[in-house]
Structure formats: structure tokens, C-alpha cells
């Protein structure tokens, strides 16, 4: 992924869990490339936890964070990341 800048893909790692964000319509292809990449290194994806979604349409939680698609005041779109409601309550010492 990092070796092909024309894909405009970004790999963000969090230990052994990660989120791969890519341009619209390239999710399936990136998923296939990722699978091959990991298998060549003796690793495999957990098929039950792995999914391909359109983050512009569906928000998701990842490691205590909520990721939603937003538009800034200049009209640019971006993935907005903030602690999830559950994580915020935990930080404040309250149970969800």
C-alpha cells in the first residue's frame, strides 16, 4: 500500500488491529491486496472481525473511538475521530 502512492491509501496501525481508509470504490481491491500482503508474512486476517464498509455512509467504532465522515467549514470531507460515548463515560468514572 505504502509503495503505491497513486492509490492514496493510508495505513494507520494500532498494535495488531488497524483501519485501512482508501478512496471510494477501492475497498475490495485494497482488501485483496492486504490479505496477500499479510499472508506473505505468515499472518492472516480474522475473517469474523474484518469488514469492508463505506465510511462515508456508515460510522464505526474502533478501539474506543467513533469514526464518522464529516465536512469541514471549507467543504472538505474527512474522517472525524473522537472517543466513543462509552469511552468518554469510562474516562469520567461512570459506567455506560
Secondary structure, DSSP 4 states (H G I P E B T S, - for coil): -TT-GGG--EEEEETTEEEEE--TT-HHHHHHHHHHHHHHTT----TTT-----TTT--EEETTEEEEEEE-TTS-EEEEEEE-HHHHHHHTT---
